[in-house]
Amino acid sequence: MSQKQVALLIGHRDATMLSKYEKGLLAPPLRTALKLMLLYRLPIQEIFTDEVSQAREELAKKVKTVRMTQPVLF
């Protein structure tokens, strides 16, 4: 599919925003990310790579300060 076709399928008029998502300049809104996940058959983590990395780092820091009864795997 072309960027224009994908853009139209996800509800955009042109490929400008899609290009920004693909370049990592902007994270798409969740609904748009879910559509992209379905169209491209990607795990959602691949669409939100930076956000997943940041969340993992934040959790790793918090796990050290919270007494856990179960090991945390992420």
mmJSON file of the N, C-alpha and C atoms, coordinates in Angstrom:
{"data_MODEL":{"atom_site":{
"group_PDB":["ATOM","ATOM","ATOM","ATOM","ATOM","ATOM","ATOM","ATOM","ATOM","ATOM","ATOM","ATOM","ATOM","ATOM","ATOM","ATOM","ATOM","ATOM","ATOM","ATOM","ATOM","ATOM","ATOM","ATOM","ATOM","ATOM","ATOM","ATOM","ATOM","ATOM","ATOM","ATOM","ATOM","ATOM","ATOM","ATOM","ATOM","ATOM","ATOM","ATOM","ATOM","ATOM","ATOM","ATOM","ATOM","ATOM","ATOM","ATOM","ATOM","ATOM","ATOM","ATOM","ATOM","ATOM","ATOM","ATOM","ATOM","ATOM","ATOM","ATOM","ATOM","ATOM","ATOM","ATOM","ATOM","ATOM","ATOM","ATOM","ATOM","ATOM","ATOM","ATOM","ATOM","ATOM","ATOM","ATOM","ATOM","ATOM","ATOM","ATOM","ATOM","ATOM","ATOM","ATOM","ATOM","ATOM","ATOM","ATOM","ATOM","ATOM","ATOM","ATOM","ATOM","ATOM","ATOM","ATOM","ATOM","ATOM","ATOM","ATOM","ATOM","ATOM","ATOM","ATOM","ATOM","ATOM","ATOM","ATOM","ATOM","ATOM","ATOM","ATOM","ATOM","ATOM","ATOM","ATOM","ATOM","ATOM","ATOM","ATOM","ATOM","ATOM","ATOM","ATOM","ATOM","ATOM","ATOM","ATOM","ATOM","ATOM","ATOM","ATOM","ATOM","ATOM","ATOM","ATOM","ATOM","ATOM","ATOM","ATOM","ATOM","ATOM","ATOM","ATOM","ATOM","ATOM","ATOM","ATOM","ATOM","ATOM","ATOM","ATOM","ATOM","ATOM","ATOM","ATOM","ATOM","ATOM","ATOM","ATOM","ATOM","ATOM","ATOM","ATOM","ATOM","ATOM","ATOM","ATOM","ATOM","ATOM","ATOM","ATOM","ATOM","ATOM","ATOM","ATOM","ATOM","ATOM","ATOM","ATOM","ATOM","ATOM","ATOM","ATOM","ATOM","ATOM","ATOM","ATOM","ATOM","ATOM","ATOM","ATOM","ATOM","ATOM","ATOM","ATOM","ATOM","ATOM","ATOM","ATOM","ATOM","ATOM","ATOM","ATOM","ATOM","ATOM","ATOM","ATOM","ATOM","ATOM","ATOM","ATOM","ATOM","ATOM","ATOM","ATOM","ATOM","ATOM","ATOM","ATOM","ATOM","ATOM"],
"id":[1,2,3,4,5,6,7,8,9,10,11,12,13,14,15,16,17,18,19,20,21,22,23,24,25,26,27,28,29,30,31,32,33,34,35,36,37,38,39,40,41,42,43,44,45,46,47,48,49,50,51,52,53,54,55,56,57,58,59,60,61,62,63,64,65,66,67,68,69,70,71,72,73,74,75,76,77,78,79,80,81,82,83,84,85,86,87,88,89,90,91,92,93,94,95,96,97,98,99,100,101,102,103,104,105,106,107,108,109,110,111,112,113,114,115,116,117,118,119,120,121,122,123,124,125,126,127,128,129,130,131,132,133,134,135,136,137,138,139,140,141,142,143,144,145,146,147,148,149,150,151,152,153,154,155,156,157,158,159,160,161,162,163,164,165,166,167,168,169,170,171,172,173,174,175,176,177,178,179,180,181,182,183,184,185,186,187,188,189,190,191,192,193,194,195,196,197,198,199,200,201,202,203,204,205,206,207,208,209,210,211,212,213,214,215,216,217,218,219,220,221,222],
"type_symbol":["N","C","C","N","C","C","N","C","C","N","C","C","N","C","C","N","C","C","N","C","C","N","C","C","N","C","C","N","C","C","N","C","C","N","C","C","N","C","C","N","C","C","N","C","C","N","C","C","N","C","C","N","C","C","N","C","C","N","C","C","N","C","C","N","C","C","N","C","C","N","C","C","N","C","C","N","C","C","N","C","C","N","C","C","N","C","C","N","C","C","N","C","C","N","C","C","N","C","C","N","C","C","N","C","C","N","C","C","N","C","C","N","C","C","N","C","C","N","C","C","N","C","C","N","C","C","N","C","C","N","C","C","N","C","C","N","C","C","N","C","C","N","C","C","N","C","C","N","C","C","N","C","C","N","C","C","N","C","C","N","C","C","N","C","C","N","C","C","N","C","C","N","C","C","N","C","C","N","C","C","N","C","C","N","C","C","N","C","C","N","C","C","N","C","C","N","C","C","N","C","C","N","C","C","N","C","C","N","C","C","N","C","C","N","C","C","N","C","C","N","C","C"],
"label_atom_id":["N","CA","C","N","CA","C","N","CA","C","N","CA","C","N","CA","C","N","CA","C","N","CA","C","N","CA","C","N","CA","C","N","CA","C","N","CA","C","N","CA","C","N","CA","C","N","CA","C","N","CA","C","N","CA","C","N","CA","C","N","CA","C","N","CA","C","N","CA","C","N","CA","C","N","CA","C","N","CA","C","N","CA","C","N","CA","C","N","CA","C","N","CA","C","N","CA","C","N","CA","C","N","CA","C","N","CA","C","N","CA","C","N","CA","C","N","CA","C","N","CA","C","N","CA","C","N","CA","C","N","CA","C","N","CA","C","N","CA","C","N","CA","C","N","CA","C","N","CA","C","N","CA","C","N","CA","C","N","CA","C","N","CA","C","N","CA","C","N","CA","C","N","CA","C","N","CA","C","N","CA","C","N","CA","C","N","CA","C","N","CA","C","N","CA","C","N","CA","C","N","CA","C","N","CA","C","N","CA","C","N","CA","C","N","CA","C","N","CA","C","N","CA","C","N","CA","C","N","CA","C","N","CA","C","N","CA","C","N","CA","C","N","CA","C","N","CA","C","N","CA","C","N","CA","C","N","CA","C"],
"label_alt_id":[null,null,null,null,null,null,null,null,null,null,null,null,null,null,null,null,null,null,null,null,null,null,null,null,null,null,null,null,null,null,null,null,null,null,null,null,null,null,null,null,null,null,null,null,null,null,null,null,null,null,null,null,null,null,null,null,null,null,null,null,null,null,null,null,null,null,null,null,null,null,null,null,null,null,null,null,null,null,null,null,null,null,null,null,null,null,null,null,null,null,null,null,null,null,null,null,null,null,null,null,null,null,null,null,null,null,null,null,null,null,null,null,null,null,null,null,null,null,null,null,null,null,null,null,null,null,null,null,null,null,null,null,null,null,null,null,null,null,null,null,null,null,null,null,null,null,null,null,null,null,null,null,null,null,null,null,null,null,null,null,null,null,null,null,null,null,null,null,null,null,null,null,null,null,null,null,null,null,null,null,null,null,null,null,null,null,null,null,null,null,null,null,null,null,null,null,null,null,null,null,null,null,null,null,null,null,null,null,null,null,null,null,null,null,null,null,null,null,null,null,null,null],
"label_comp_id":["MET","MET","MET","SER","SER","SER","GLN","GLN","GLN","LYS","LYS","LYS","GLN","GLN","GLN","VAL","VAL","VAL","ALA","ALA","ALA","LEU","LEU","LEU","LEU","LEU","LEU","ILE","ILE","ILE","GLY","GLY","GLY","HIS","HIS","HIS","ARG","ARG","ARG","ASP","ASP","ASP","ALA","ALA","ALA","THR","THR","THR","MET","MET","MET","LEU","LEU","LEU","SER","SER","SER","LYS","LYS","LYS","TYR","TYR","TYR","GLU","GLU","GLU","LYS","LYS","LYS","GLY","GLY","GLY","LEU","LEU","LEU","LEU","LEU","LEU","ALA","ALA","ALA","PRO","PRO","PRO","PRO","PRO","PRO","LEU","LEU","LEU","ARG","ARG","ARG","THR","THR","THR","ALA","ALA","ALA","LEU","LEU","LEU","LYS","LYS","LYS","LEU","LEU","LEU","MET","MET","MET","LEU","LEU","LEU","LEU","LEU","LEU","TYR","TYR","TYR","ARG","ARG","ARG","LEU","LEU","LEU","PRO","PRO","PRO","ILE","ILE","ILE","GLN","GLN","GLN","GLU","GLU","GLU","ILE","ILE","ILE","PHE","PHE","PHE","THR","THR","THR","ASP","ASP","ASP","GLU","GLU","GLU","VAL","VAL","VAL","SER","SER","SER","GLN","GLN","GLN","ALA","ALA","ALA","ARG","ARG","ARG","GLU","GLU","GLU","GLU","GLU","GLU","LEU","LEU","LEU","ALA","ALA","ALA","LYS","LYS","LYS","LYS","LYS","LYS","VAL","VAL","VAL","LYS","LYS","LYS","THR","THR","THR","VAL","VAL","VAL","ARG","ARG","ARG","MET","MET","MET","THR","THR","THR","GLN","GLN","GLN","PRO","PRO","PRO","VAL","VAL","VAL","LEU","LEU","LEU","PHE","PHE","PHE"],
"label_asym_id":["A","A","A","A","A","A","A","A","A","A","A","A","A","A","A","A","A","A","A","A","A","A","A","A","A","A","A","A","A","A","A","A","A","A","A","A","A","A","A","A","A","A","A","A","A","A","A","A","A","A","A","A","A","A","A","A","A","A","A","A","A","A","A","A","A","A","A","A","A","A","A","A","A","A","A","A","A","A","A","A","A","A","A","A","A","A","A","A","A","A","A","A","A","A","A","A","A","A","A","A","A","A","A","A","A","A","A","A","A","A","A","A","A","A","A","A","A","A","A","A","A","A","A","A","A","A","A","A","A","A","A","A","A","A","A","A","A","A","A","A","A","A","A","A","A","A","A","A","A","A","A","A","A","A","A","A","A","A","A","A","A","A","A","A","A","A","A","A","A","A","A","A","A","A","A","A","A","A","A","A","A","A","A","A","A","A","A","A","A","A","A","A","A","A","A","A","A","A","A","A","A","A","A","A","A","A","A","A","A","A","A","A","A","A","A","A","A","A","A","A","A","A"],
"label_entity_id":["1","1","1","1","1","1","1","1","1","1","1","1","1","1","1","1","1","1","1","1","1","1","1","1","1","1","1","1","1","1","1","1","1","1","1","1","1","1","1","1","1","1","1","1","1","1","1","1","1","1","1","1","1","1","1","1","1","1","1","1","1","1","1","1","1","1","1","1","1","1","1","1","1","1","1","1","1","1","1","1","1","1","1","1","1","1","1","1","1","1","1","1","1","1","1","1","1","1","1","1","1","1","1","1","1","1","1","1","1","1","1","1","1","1","1","1","1","1","1","1","1","1","1","1","1","1","1","1","1","1","1","1","1","1","1","1","1","1","1","1","1","1","1","1","1","1","1","1","1","1","1","1","1","1","1","1","1","1","1","1","1","1","1","1","1","1","1","1","1","1","1","1","1","1","1","1","1","1","1","1","1","1","1","1","1","1","1","1","1","1","1","1","1","1","1","1","1","1","1","1","1","1","1","1","1","1","1","1","1","1","1","1","1","1","1","1","1","1","1","1","1","1"],
"label_seq_id":[1,1,1,2,2,2,3,3,3,4,4,4,5,5,5,6,6,6,7,7,7,8,8,8,9,9,9,10,10,10,11,11,11,12,12,12,13,13,13,14,14,14,15,15,15,16,16,16,17,17,17,18,18,18,19,19,19,20,20,20,21,21,21,22,22,22,23,23,23,24,24,24,25,25,25,26,26,26,27,27,27,28,28,28,29,29,29,30,30,30,31,31,31,32,32,32,33,33,33,34,34,34,35,35,35,36,36,36,37,37,37,38,38,38,39,39,39,40,40,40,41,41,41,42,42,42,43,43,43,44,44,44,45,45,45,46,46,46,47,47,47,48,48,48,49,49,49,50,50,50,51,51,51,52,52,52,53,53,53,54,54,54,55,55,55,56,56,56,57,57,57,58,58,58,59,59,59,60,60,60,61,61,61,62,62,62,63,63,63,64,64,64,65,65,65,66,66,66,67,67,67,68,68,68,69,69,69,70,70,70,71,71,71,72,72,72,73,73,73,74,74,74],
"pdbx_PDB_ins_code":[null,null,null,null,null,null,null,null,null,null,null,null,null,null,null,null,null,null,null,null,null,null,null,null,null,null,null,null,null,null,null,null,null,null,null,null,null,null,null,null,null,null,null,null,null,null,null,null,null,null,null,null,null,null,null,null,null,null,null,null,null,null,null,null,null,null,null,null,null,null,null,null,null,null,null,null,null,null,null,null,null,null,null,null,null,null,null,null,null,null,null,null,null,null,null,null,null,null,null,null,null,null,null,null,null,null,null,null,null,null,null,null,null,null,null,null,null,null,null,null,null,null,null,null,null,null,null,null,null,null,null,null,null,null,null,null,null,null,null,null,null,null,null,null,null,null,null,null,null,null,null,null,null,null,null,null,null,null,null,null,null,null,null,null,null,null,null,null,null,null,null,null,null,null,null,null,null,null,null,null,null,null,null,null,null,null,null,null,null,null,null,null,null,null,null,null,null,null,null,null,null,null,null,null,null,null,null,null,null,null,null,null,null,null,null,null,null,null,null,null,null,null],
"Cartn_x":[0.837,0.0,0.882,0.41,1.125,0.803,1.629,1.354,0.0,-0.309,-1.59,-2.754,-2.649,-3.718,-3.876,-2.756,-2.813,-3.4,-2.956,-3.47,-4.993,-5.491,-6.946,-7.651,-7.063,-7.672,-7.739,-6.745,-6.755,-7.46,-7.998,-8.818,-8.135,-6.977,-6.292,-6.531,-6.454,-6.662,-5.455,-4.254,-3.026,-2.021,-0.826,0.16,1.081,0.832,1.727,1.9,0.813,0.893,1.466,1.07,1.59,3.11,3.608,5.052,5.716,5.097,5.642,5.633,4.577,4.529,5.658,5.818,6.822,8.241,8.474,9.809,10.076,9.054,9.211,9.162,8.687,8.582,7.385,6.356,5.121,4.636,4.072,3.404,1.935,1.374,-0.034,-0.94,-2.136,-3.116,-3.404,-3.861,-4.064,-4.948,-6.065,-6.985,-6.268,-5.489,-4.732,-3.667,-2.989,-1.971,-2.579,-3.765,-4.432,-4.764,-5.188,-5.462,-4.175,-3.095,-1.809,-1.33,-1.515,-1.157,-1.871,-3.159,-3.949,-3.552,-3.348,-2.987,-1.614,-0.647,0.724,1.05,0.097,0.3,1.561,1.619,2.743,2.291,3.192,2.872,2.798,1.935,1.733,3.024,3.907,5.171,6.039,5.913,6.714,6.225,4.988,4.451,4.804,4.803,5.114,6.472,7.482,8.813,9.366,9.365,9.918,9.115,7.811,6.954,7.154,7.294,7.515,8.857,9.887,11.215,11.171,10.509,10.407,9.628,8.533,7.734,8.548,9.312,10.144,11.184,11.833,12.823,12.189,11.024,10.328,9.949,9.449,9.08,10.302,11.4,12.616,13.085,12.983,13.364,12.412,11.125,10.12,10.21,10.494,10.564,11.625,12.68,13.757,13.321,12.29,11.855,10.619,9.993,8.77,9.067,8.656,8.856,7.879,8.422,7.603,7.53,6.34,6.194,6.378,6.26,6.453,7.499,8.303,9.237,8.495,9.012,8.407,9.209,8.515,9.177,8.672,9.571,9.179,10.364],
"Cartn_y":[-1.183,0.0,1.247,2.267,3.538,4.282,5.272,6.089,6.783,7.248,7.928,6.983,5.732,4.758,4.485,4.269,4.011,5.217,6.404,7.625,7.707,7.443,7.481,6.418,5.225,4.152,4.483,5.215,5.541,6.855,7.494,8.678,10.015,10.012,11.268,11.639,12.93,13.405,13.161,13.211,12.995,12.243,12.042,11.209,11.987,13.264,14.086,13.515,13.256,12.749,11.338,10.519,9.152,9.182,10.053,10.196,10.57,11.452,11.851,10.679,9.858,8.675,7.718,7.49,6.539,7.001,8.304,8.84,8.947,8.692,8.794,10.216,11.141,12.537,12.762,11.952,12.023,10.617,10.436,9.177,9.335,8.348,8.458,8.301,8.867,8.606,7.098,6.627,5.184,4.571,5.186,4.641,4.491,5.498,5.452,4.363,4.248,3.212,1.817,1.635,0.335,0.022,1.028,0.831,0.472,1.166,0.867,-0.537,-0.918,-2.257,-3.306,-3.099,-4.051,-4.05,-2.866,-2.772,-3.371,-3.047,-3.49,-4.83,-5.322,-6.576,-6.5,-5.428,-5.173,-5.286,-5.707,-5.6,-4.121,-3.776,-2.376,-1.754,-2.589,-2.071,-1.475,-1.972,-1.44,-0.063,0.234,1.548,2.56,2.102,2.966,2.624,2.449,2.028,2.936,4.233,5.164,5.142,5.097,5.104,3.832,2.689,1.419,1.455,1.951,2.044,2.947,4.081,5.019,4.4,3.729,3.089,1.996,1.222,0.17,0.761,1.854,2.513,3.042,3.669,4.206,3.089,1.99,0.865,0.251,0.118,-0.455,0.365,1.685,2.552,2.372,2.281,2.154,0.798,-0.258,-1.605,-1.662,-0.9,-0.891,-0.259,0.56,1.262,0.644,-0.288,-0.904,-2.341,-2.712,-4.079,-4.987,-5.887,-6.759,-8.157,-8.76,-10.143,-11.129,-10.647,-11.449,-10.767,-11.551,-10.905,-10.219,-9.1,-8.352,-8.609,-9.071,-9.363,-8.403,-7.661,-6.781,-6.501],
"Cartn_z":[0.0,0.0,0.0,-0.643,-0.635,0.664,0.995,2.175,2.04,0.852,0.615,0.914,0.442,0.682,2.172,2.853,4.298,5.017,4.645,5.271,5.139,3.96,3.754,4.594,4.677,5.465,6.952,7.461,8.89,9.192,8.146,8.364,8.15,7.492,7.189,5.731,5.432,4.053,3.161,3.788,3.019,3.898,3.367,4.052,4.993,5.198,6.018,7.423,8.121,9.491,9.515,8.568,8.503,8.36,7.538,7.363,8.69,9.454,10.754,11.734,11.685,12.544,12.165,10.883,10.412,10.717,10.697,10.992,12.494,13.302,14.743,15.263,14.433,14.855,15.759,15.573,16.359,16.659,17.831,18.142,17.757,17.083,16.71,17.928,17.864,18.923,18.975,20.103,20.293,19.208,18.902,17.892,16.541,16.166,14.913,14.979,16.118,16.28,16.147,16.682,16.558,15.102,14.361,12.934,12.191,12.508,11.869,12.232,13.48,13.93,13.089,12.868,12.089,10.612,10.052,8.638,8.35,9.21,8.984,9.641,10.453,11.189,12.053,12.828,13.723,15.174,16.052,17.475,17.851,18.753,19.133,19.67,20.272,20.788,19.682,18.476,17.376,16.94,17.203,16.859,17.95,19.183,20.321,20.918,20.09,20.541,21.638,21.404,22.393,23.689,23.558,24.744,25.566,24.904,25.612,26.33,25.674,26.307,27.528,27.39,28.507,29.669,29.376,30.429,31.125,30.349,30.925,31.874,31.471,32.324,33.606,33.471,34.646,35.616,35.071,35.933,36.607,35.873,36.444,37.642,37.55,38.668,39.849,39.569,40.636,41.33,40.567,41.135,42.23,42.073,43.067,44.382,44.348,45.557,46.2,45.533,46.046,46.455,47.655,48.128,47.38,46.582,45.736,46.339,46.288,46.747,45.61,44.395,43.189,42.318,41.587,40.669,39.53,39.076,37.993,36.729,35.692,34.421,33.359,32.766,31.664,30.809],
"occupancy":[1.0,1.0,1.0,1.0,1.0,1.0,1.0,1.0,1.0,1.0,1.0,1.0,1.0,1.0,1.0,1.0,1.0,1.0,1.0,1.0,1.0,1.0,1.0,1.0,1.0,1.0,1.0,1.0,1.0,1.0,1.0,1.0,1.0,1.0,1.0,1.0,1.0,1.0,1.0,1.0,1.0,1.0,1.0,1.0,1.0,1.0,1.0,1.0,1.0,1.0,1.0,1.0,1.0,1.0,1.0,1.0,1.0,1.0,1.0,1.0,1.0,1.0,1.0,1.0,1.0,1.0,1.0,1.0,1.0,1.0,1.0,1.0,1.0,1.0,1.0,1.0,1.0,1.0,1.0,1.0,1.0,1.0,1.0,1.0,1.0,1.0,1.0,1.0,1.0,1.0,1.0,1.0,1.0,1.0,1.0,1.0,1.0,1.0,1.0,1.0,1.0,1.0,1.0,1.0,1.0,1.0,1.0,1.0,1.0,1.0,1.0,1.0,1.0,1.0,1.0,1.0,1.0,1.0,1.0,1.0,1.0,1.0,1.0,1.0,1.0,1.0,1.0,1.0,1.0,1.0,1.0,1.0,1.0,1.0,1.0,1.0,1.0,1.0,1.0,1.0,1.0,1.0,1.0,1.0,1.0,1.0,1.0,1.0,1.0,1.0,1.0,1.0,1.0,1.0,1.0,1.0,1.0,1.0,1.0,1.0,1.0,1.0,1.0,1.0,1.0,1.0,1.0,1.0,1.0,1.0,1.0,1.0,1.0,1.0,1.0,1.0,1.0,1.0,1.0,1.0,1.0,1.0,1.0,1.0,1.0,1.0,1.0,1.0,1.0,1.0,1.0,1.0,1.0,1.0,1.0,1.0,1.0,1.0,1.0,1.0,1.0,1.0,1.0,1.0,1.0,1.0,1.0,1.0,1.0,1.0,1.0,1.0,1.0,1.0,1.0,1.0,1.0,1.0,1.0,1.0,1.0,1.0],
"B_iso_or_equiv":[0.0,0.0,0.0,0.0,0.0,0.0,0.0,0.0,0.0,0.0,0.0,0.0,0.0,0.0,0.0,0.0,0.0,0.0,0.0,0.0,0.0,0.0,0.0,0.0,0.0,0.0,0.0,0.0,0.0,0.0,0.0,0.0,0.0,0.0,0.0,0.0,0.0,0.0,0.0,0.0,0.0,0.0,0.0,0.0,0.0,0.0,0.0,0.0,0.0,0.0,0.0,0.0,0.0,0.0,0.0,0.0,0.0,0.0,0.0,0.0,0.0,0.0,0.0,0.0,0.0,0.0,0.0,0.0,0.0,0.0,0.0,0.0,0.0,0.0,0.0,0.0,0.0,0.0,0.0,0.0,0.0,0.0,0.0,0.0,0.0,0.0,0.0,0.0,0.0,0.0,0.0,0.0,0.0,0.0,0.0,0.0,0.0,0.0,0.0,0.0,0.0,0.0,0.0,0.0,0.0,0.0,0.0,0.0,0.0,0.0,0.0,0.0,0.0,0.0,0.0,0.0,0.0,0.0,0.0,0.0,0.0,0.0,0.0,0.0,0.0,0.0,0.0,0.0,0.0,0.0,0.0,0.0,0.0,0.0,0.0,0.0,0.0,0.0,0.0,0.0,0.0,0.0,0.0,0.0,0.0,0.0,0.0,0.0,0.0,0.0,0.0,0.0,0.0,0.0,0.0,0.0,0.0,0.0,0.0,0.0,0.0,0.0,0.0,0.0,0.0,0.0,0.0,0.0,0.0,0.0,0.0,0.0,0.0,0.0,0.0,0.0,0.0,0.0,0.0,0.0,0.0,0.0,0.0,0.0,0.0,0.0,0.0,0.0,0.0,0.0,0.0,0.0,0.0,0.0,0.0,0.0,0.0,0.0,0.0,0.0,0.0,0.0,0.0,0.0,0.0,0.0,0.0,0.0,0.0,0.0,0.0,0.0,0.0,0.0,0.0,0.0,0.0,0.0,0.0,0.0,0.0,0.0],
"pdbx_formal_charge":[null,null,null,null,null,null,null,null,null,null,null,null,null,null,null,null,null,null,null,null,null,null,null,null,null,null,null,null,null,null,null,null,null,null,null,null,null,null,null,null,null,null,null,null,null,null,null,null,null,null,null,null,null,null,null,null,null,null,null,null,null,null,null,null,null,null,null,null,null,null,null,null,null,null,null,null,null,null,null,null,null,null,null,null,null,null,null,null,null,null,null,null,null,null,null,null,null,null,null,null,null,null,null,null,null,null,null,null,null,null,null,null,null,null,null,null,null,null,null,null,null,null,null,null,null,null,null,null,null,null,null,null,null,null,null,null,null,null,null,null,null,null,null,null,null,null,null,null,null,null,null,null,null,null,null,null,null,null,null,null,null,null,null,null,null,null,null,null,null,null,null,null,null,null,null,null,null,null,null,null,null,null,null,null,null,null,null,null,null,null,null,null,null,null,null,null,null,null,null,null,null,null,null,null,null,null,null,null,null,null,null,null,null,null,null,null,null,null,null,null,null,null],
"auth_seq_id":[1,1,1,2,2,2,3,3,3,4,4,4,5,5,5,6,6,6,7,7,7,8,8,8,9,9,9,10,10,10,11,11,11,12,12,12,13,13,13,14,14,14,15,15,15,16,16,16,17,17,17,18,18,18,19,19,19,20,20,20,21,21,21,22,22,22,23,23,23,24,24,24,25,25,25,26,26,26,27,27,27,28,28,28,29,29,29,30,30,30,31,31,31,32,32,32,33,33,33,34,34,34,35,35,35,36,36,36,37,37,37,38,38,38,39,39,39,40,40,40,41,41,41,42,42,42,43,43,43,44,44,44,45,45,45,46,46,46,47,47,47,48,48,48,49,49,49,50,50,50,51,51,51,52,52,52,53,53,53,54,54,54,55,55,55,56,56,56,57,57,57,58,58,58,59,59,59,60,60,60,61,61,61,62,62,62,63,63,63,64,64,64,65,65,65,66,66,66,67,67,67,68,68,68,69,69,69,70,70,70,71,71,71,72,72,72,73,73,73,74,74,74],
"auth_comp_id":["MET","MET","MET","SER","SER","SER","GLN","GLN","GLN","LYS","LYS","LYS","GLN","GLN","GLN","VAL","VAL","VAL","ALA","ALA","ALA","LEU","LEU","LEU","LEU","LEU","LEU","ILE","ILE","ILE","GLY","GLY","GLY","HIS","HIS","HIS","ARG","ARG","ARG","ASP","ASP","ASP","ALA","ALA","ALA","THR","THR","THR","MET","MET","MET","LEU","LEU","LEU","SER","SER","SER","LYS","LYS","LYS","TYR","TYR","TYR","GLU","GLU","GLU","LYS","LYS","LYS","GLY","GLY","GLY","LEU","LEU","LEU","LEU","LEU","LEU","ALA","ALA","ALA","PRO","PRO","PRO","PRO","PRO","PRO","LEU","LEU","LEU","ARG","ARG","ARG","THR","THR","THR","ALA","ALA","ALA","LEU","LEU","LEU","LYS","LYS","LYS","LEU","LEU","LEU","MET","MET","MET","LEU","LEU","LEU","LEU","LEU","LEU","TYR","TYR","TYR","ARG","ARG","ARG","LEU","LEU","LEU","PRO","PRO","PRO","ILE","ILE","ILE","GLN","GLN","GLN","GLU","GLU","GLU","ILE","ILE","ILE","PHE","PHE","PHE","THR","THR","THR","ASP","ASP","ASP","GLU","GLU","GLU","VAL","VAL","VAL","SER","SER","SER","GLN","GLN","GLN","ALA","ALA","ALA","ARG","ARG","ARG","GLU","GLU","GLU","GLU","GLU","GLU","LEU","LEU","LEU","ALA","ALA","ALA","LYS","LYS","LYS","LYS","LYS","LYS","VAL","VAL","VAL","LYS","LYS","LYS","THR","THR","THR","VAL","VAL","VAL","ARG","ARG","ARG","MET","MET","MET","THR","THR","THR","GLN","GLN","GLN","PRO","PRO","PRO","VAL","VAL","VAL","LEU","LEU","LEU","PHE","PHE","PHE"],
"auth_asym_id":["A","A","A","A","A","A","A","A","A","A","A","A","A","A","A","A","A","A","A","A","A","A","A","A","A","A","A","A","A","A","A","A","A","A","A","A","A","A","A","A","A","A","A","A","A","A","A","A","A","A","A","A","A","A","A","A","A","A","A","A","A","A","A","A","A","A","A","A","A","A","A","A","A","A","A","A","A","A","A","A","A","A","A","A","A","A","A","A","A","A","A","A","A","A","A","A","A","A","A","A","A","A","A","A","A","A","A","A","A","A","A","A","A","A","A","A","A","A","A","A","A","A","A","A","A","A","A","A","A","A","A","A","A","A","A","A","A","A","A","A","A","A","A","A","A","A","A","A","A","A","A","A","A","A","A","A","A","A","A","A","A","A","A","A","A","A","A","A","A","A","A","A","A","A","A","A","A","A","A","A","A","A","A","A","A","A","A","A","A","A","A","A","A","A","A","A","A","A","A","A","A","A","A","A","A","A","A","A","A","A","A","A","A","A","A","A","A","A","A","A","A","A"],
"auth_atom_id":["N","CA","C","N","CA","C","N","CA","C","N","CA","C","N","CA","C","N","CA","C","N","CA","C","N","CA","C","N","CA","C","N","CA","C","N","CA","C","N","CA","C","N","CA","C","N","CA","C","N","CA","C","N","CA","C","N","CA","C","N","CA","C","N","CA","C","N","CA","C","N","CA","C","N","CA","C","N","CA","C","N","CA","C","N","CA","C","N","CA","C","N","CA","C","N","CA","C","N","CA","C","N","CA","C","N","CA","C","N","CA","C","N","CA","C","N","CA","C","N","CA","C","N","CA","C","N","CA","C","N","CA","C","N","CA","C","N","CA","C","N","CA","C","N","CA","C","N","CA","C","N","CA","C","N","CA","C","N","CA","C","N","CA","C","N","CA","C","N","CA","C","N","CA","C","N","CA","C","N","CA","C","N","CA","C","N","CA","C","N","CA","C","N","CA","C","N","CA","C","N","CA","C","N","CA","C","N","CA","C","N","CA","C","N","CA","C","N","CA","C","N","CA","C","N","CA","C","N","CA","C","N","CA","C","N","CA","C","N","CA","C","N","CA","C","N","CA","C","N","CA","C","N","CA","C","N","CA","C"],
"pdbx_PDB_model_num":[1,1,1,1,1,1,1,1,1,1,1,1,1,1,1,1,1,1,1,1,1,1,1,1,1,1,1,1,1,1,1,1,1,1,1,1,1,1,1,1,1,1,1,1,1,1,1,1,1,1,1,1,1,1,1,1,1,1,1,1,1,1,1,1,1,1,1,1,1,1,1,1,1,1,1,1,1,1,1,1,1,1,1,1,1,1,1,1,1,1,1,1,1,1,1,1,1,1,1,1,1,1,1,1,1,1,1,1,1,1,1,1,1,1,1,1,1,1,1,1,1,1,1,1,1,1,1,1,1,1,1,1,1,1,1,1,1,1,1,1,1,1,1,1,1,1,1,1,1,1,1,1,1,1,1,1,1,1,1,1,1,1,1,1,1,1,1,1,1,1,1,1,1,1,1,1,1,1,1,1,1,1,1,1,1,1,1,1,1,1,1,1,1,1,1,1,1,1,1,1,1,1,1,1,1,1,1,1,1,1,1,1,1,1,1,1,1,1,1,1,1,1]
}}}
